Amino acid sequence: MENREKKELNFWPYAIVGMILTVVMLAIWTIKIAIKNPVQLENSYMMKYQDVDENINEILMKQRQFKSGYDVKLDKNRLKLGSNRVEVVVSDKEGNPVDNAKIVALITRPDTAEFDIELKNFSNLGGEYRSEEFNLSKSGRWNIVVRVNVGELEGFETYKTFVK
């Protein structure tokens, strides 16, 4: 008599190979998504994220010193499609205009750095600084980030606006 053994089919090797292939495919999918959506640089201090991370204590100390001596107002700025200017009012704590401030402004969208406009040329009109003209062609949320230097002190202000 012949002893017939019934061969059982073992699915574990197929399951292991299937899991490995699934992990590889998910890794490829993750890489493709990451390449399509690159990381945008943080620009709240007009520096690279790494520089801010390394020097945040010094930046915040300078910001506190600046705020204790000076006020910066950006509330006159209402951006619109087309030609615009940024107006920055710098005064000391007594309300006297500051004439020796150096100002750099960054007009940026909060979600991307693609449309950034950097403004460096400001004219001083008795403590009120006006930028050169620039054009906005895209509506939506925009930020005006301003860096003001008065002597050794440095301060940052951000104004959020909506362009129609």
C-alpha positions as a LaTeX table, in Angstrom:
\begin{tabular}{lrrr}
\hline
Residue & $x$ (\AA) & $y$ (\AA) & $z$ (\AA) \\
\hline
Met1 & 0.00 & 0.00 & 0.00 \\
Glu2 & 1.15 & 3.37 & $-0.94$ \\
Asn3 & 1.03 & 6.05 & 1.61 \\
Arg4 & $-0.38$ & 9.11 & $-0.02$ \\
Glu5 & 0.46 & 12.29 & 1.77 \\
Lys6 & $-1.67$ & 15.21 & 1.07 \\
Lys7 & 0.48 & 18.25 & 0.36 \\
Glu8 & $-0.65$ & 21.29 & 2.28 \\
Leu9 & $-0.20$ & 24.67 & 0.73 \\
Asn10 & 1.64 & 27.07 & 3.02 \\
Phe11 & 0.71 & 30.73 & 2.51 \\
Trp12 & 3.20 & 32.28 & 4.98 \\
Pro13 & 5.98 & 32.86 & 2.42 \\
Tyr14 & 3.51 & 34.61 & 0.12 \\
Ala15 & 2.25 & 36.77 & 2.97 \\
Ile16 & 5.79 & 37.79 & 3.96 \\
Val17 & 6.72 & 38.67 & 0.38 \\
Gly18 & 3.44 & 40.58 & 0.00 \\
Met19 & 4.11 & 42.60 & 3.15 \\
Ile20 & 7.64 & 43.47 & 2.02 \\
Leu21 & 6.34 & 44.60 & $-1.39$ \\
Thr22 & 3.62 & 46.68 & 0.29 \\
Val23 & 6.19 & 48.45 & 2.49 \\
Val24 & 8.42 & 49.16 & $-0.52$ \\
Met25 & 5.48 & 50.55 & $-2.53$ \\
Leu26 & 4.36 & 52.75 & 0.39 \\
Ala27 & 7.94 & 54.06 & 0.76 \\
Ile28 & 8.07 & 54.93 & $-2.95$ \\
Trp29 & 4.66 & 56.65 & $-2.69$ \\
Thr30 & 5.84 & 58.67 & 0.34 \\
Ile31 & 8.98 & 59.82 & $-1.48$ \\
Lys32 & 6.95 & 60.89 & $-4.54$ \\
Ile33 & 4.56 & 62.93 & $-2.37$ \\
Ala34 & 7.47 & 64.54 & $-0.50$ \\
Ile35 & 9.17 & 65.56 & $-3.75$ \\
Lys36 & 5.96 & 67.12 & $-5.09$ \\
Asn37 & 5.51 & 69.15 & $-1.87$ \\
Pro38 & 8.90 & 70.57 & $-0.87$ \\
Val39 & 9.47 & 72.07 & 2.56 \\
Gln40 & 9.11 & 75.86 & 2.59 \\
Leu41 & 11.59 & 77.88 & 4.60 \\
Glu42 & 10.32 & 79.69 & 7.65 \\
Asn43 & 10.69 & 83.42 & 7.12 \\
Ser44 & 9.32 & 85.03 & 10.27 \\
Tyr45 & 12.80 & 86.37 & 11.10 \\
Met46 & 14.03 & 86.65 & 7.49 \\
Met47 & 16.58 & 83.90 & 8.16 \\
Lys48 & 16.93 & 80.22 & 7.53 \\
Tyr49 & 15.24 & 77.97 & 10.06 \\
Gln50 & 18.63 & 76.57 & 11.13 \\
Asp51 & 20.00 & 80.08 & 11.84 \\
Val52 & 16.91 & 80.98 & 13.86 \\
Asp53 & 17.14 & 77.71 & 15.77 \\
Glu54 & 20.79 & 78.28 & 16.67 \\
Asn55 & 20.39 & 81.96 & 17.64 \\
Ile56 & 16.82 & 82.19 & 18.96 \\
Asn57 & 17.87 & 83.32 & 22.45 \\
Glu58 & 19.96 & 86.17 & 21.04 \\
Ile59 & 17.18 & 87.14 & 18.59 \\
Leu60 & 14.57 & 87.23 & 21.35 \\
Met61 & 16.88 & 89.23 & 23.64 \\
Lys62 & 17.45 & 91.82 & 20.89 \\
Gln63 & 13.70 & 91.88 & 20.23 \\
Arg64 & 12.95 & 92.59 & 23.92 \\
Gln65 & 15.57 & 95.35 & 24.05 \\
Phe66 & 14.19 & 96.88 & 20.87 \\
Lys67 & 10.57 & 96.75 & 22.13 \\
Ser68 & 11.60 & 98.42 & 25.39 \\
Gly69 & 12.87 & 101.47 & 23.49 \\
Tyr70 & 10.92 & 101.69 & 20.23 \\
Asp71 & 7.50 & 101.16 & 18.68 \\
Val72 & 6.90 & 99.97 & 15.12 \\
Lys73 & 3.50 & 100.41 & 13.52 \\
Leu74 & 2.39 & 98.72 & 10.33 \\
Asp75 & $-1.36$ & 99.21 & 10.64 \\
Lys76 & $-1.65$ & 101.68 & 7.73 \\
Asn77 & $-0.87$ & 98.95 & 5.23 \\
Arg78 & $-3.79$ & 97.70 & 3.19 \\
Leu79 & $-2.43$ & 95.75 & 0.26 \\
Lys80 & $-4.39$ & 95.42 & $-2.96$ \\
Leu81 & $-3.91$ & 93.88 & $-6.37$ \\
Gly82 & $-1.64$ & 96.08 & $-8.46$ \\
Ser83 & 0.73 & 98.77 & $-7.23$ \\
Asn84 & 1.45 & 99.00 & $-3.47$ \\
Arg85 & 3.79 & 100.57 & $-0.95$ \\
Val86 & 4.63 & 99.57 & 2.60 \\
Glu87 & 4.52 & 102.26 & 5.28 \\
Val88 & 6.36 & 101.71 & 8.55 \\
Val89 & 6.17 & 104.20 & 11.42 \\
Val90 & 9.10 & 104.00 & 13.86 \\
Ser91 & 9.01 & 106.01 & 17.09 \\
Asp92 & 10.58 & 105.88 & 20.50 \\
Lys93 & 8.51 & 105.19 & 23.61 \\
Glu94 & 7.79 & 108.92 & 24.06 \\
Gly95 & 6.26 & 109.06 & 20.56 \\
Asn96 & 9.16 & 110.94 & 18.94 \\
Pro97 & 9.93 & 109.85 & 15.36 \\
Val98 & 13.13 & 107.90 & 14.77 \\
Asp99 & 15.08 & 109.10 & 11.74 \\
Asn100 & 18.05 & 106.71 & 11.73 \\
Ala101 & 16.27 & 103.36 & 11.33 \\
Lys102 & 17.27 & 100.86 & 8.67 \\
Ile103 & 14.31 & 98.86 & 7.40 \\
Val104 & 13.98 & 95.71 & 5.32 \\
Ala105 & 10.53 & 94.34 & 4.50 \\
Leu106 & 9.47 & 90.99 & 3.10 \\
Ile107 & 6.09 & 90.65 & 1.43 \\
Thr108 & 5.28 & 86.95 & 1.50 \\
Arg109 & 2.49 & 84.45 & 1.36 \\
Pro110 & 2.21 & 82.33 & 4.54 \\
Asp111 & 2.19 & 79.02 & 2.67 \\
Thr112 & 4.98 & 79.48 & 0.12 \\
Ala113 & 8.12 & 81.48 & $-0.58$ \\
Glu114 & 7.48 & 81.45 & $-4.33$ \\
Phe115 & 5.99 & 84.98 & $-4.48$ \\
Asp116 & 8.29 & 86.70 & $-1.94$ \\
Ile117 & 9.12 & 90.36 & $-2.55$ \\
Glu118 & 12.00 & 91.87 & $-0.58$ \\
Leu119 & 12.00 & 95.64 & $-0.11$ \\
Lys120 & 15.18 & 97.43 & 0.96 \\
Asn121 & 14.75 & 101.00 & $-0.32$ \\
Phe122 & 12.71 & 103.07 & 2.13 \\
Ser123 & 12.42 & 106.84 & 2.12 \\
Asn124 & 12.17 & 108.59 & 5.49 \\
Leu125 & 9.42 & 111.17 & 5.94 \\
Gly126 & 9.84 & 112.25 & 9.57 \\
Gly127 & 9.78 & 108.81 & 11.20 \\
Glu128 & 7.40 & 107.37 & 8.59 \\
Tyr129 & 9.25 & 105.16 & 6.18 \\
Arg130 & 7.79 & 104.41 & 2.74 \\
Ser131 & 8.98 & 101.62 & 0.52 \\
Glu132 & 9.50 & 101.59 & $-3.19$ \\
Glu133 & 6.47 & 100.52 & $-5.22$ \\
Phe134 & 5.83 & 96.86 & $-5.86$ \\
Asn135 & 3.08 & 94.93 & $-7.63$ \\
Leu136 & 0.91 & 92.12 & $-6.34$ \\
Ser137 & $-0.82$ & 89.98 & $-8.94$ \\
Lys138 & $-2.27$ & 87.28 & $-6.71$ \\
Ser139 & $-5.09$ & 87.70 & $-4.23$ \\
Gly140 & $-5.26$ & 85.90 & $-0.90$ \\
Arg141 & $-3.45$ & 86.01 & 2.42 \\
Trp142 & $-0.17$ & 87.93 & 2.59 \\
Asn143 & 2.25 & 88.77 & 5.40 \\
Ile144 & 4.38 & 91.87 & 5.70 \\
Val145 & 7.46 & 90.98 & 7.75 \\
Val146 & 9.61 & 93.97 & 8.73 \\
Arg147 & 13.08 & 94.04 & 10.25 \\
Val148 & 14.00 & 97.40 & 11.82 \\
Asn149 & 17.53 & 98.22 & 12.94 \\
Val150 & 18.22 & 101.23 & 15.13 \\
Gly151 & 21.89 & 101.23 & 16.03 \\
Glu152 & 22.69 & 97.83 & 17.60 \\
Leu153 & 19.06 & 97.00 & 18.33 \\
Glu154 & 16.99 & 94.91 & 15.98 \\
Gly155 & 13.25 & 94.32 & 16.00 \\
Phe156 & 10.82 & 92.30 & 13.91 \\
Glu157 & 7.15 & 92.97 & 13.23 \\
Thr158 & 4.66 & 90.97 & 11.20 \\
Tyr159 & 1.44 & 92.32 & 9.75 \\
Lys160 & $-1.10$ & 89.92 & 8.24 \\
Thr161 & $-3.40$ & 91.13 & 5.49 \\
Phe162 & $-5.78$ & 89.86 & 2.83 \\
Val163 & $-5.49$ & 91.05 & $-0.77$ \\
Lys164 & $-8.63$ & 91.24 & $-2.92$ \\
\hline
\end{tabular}
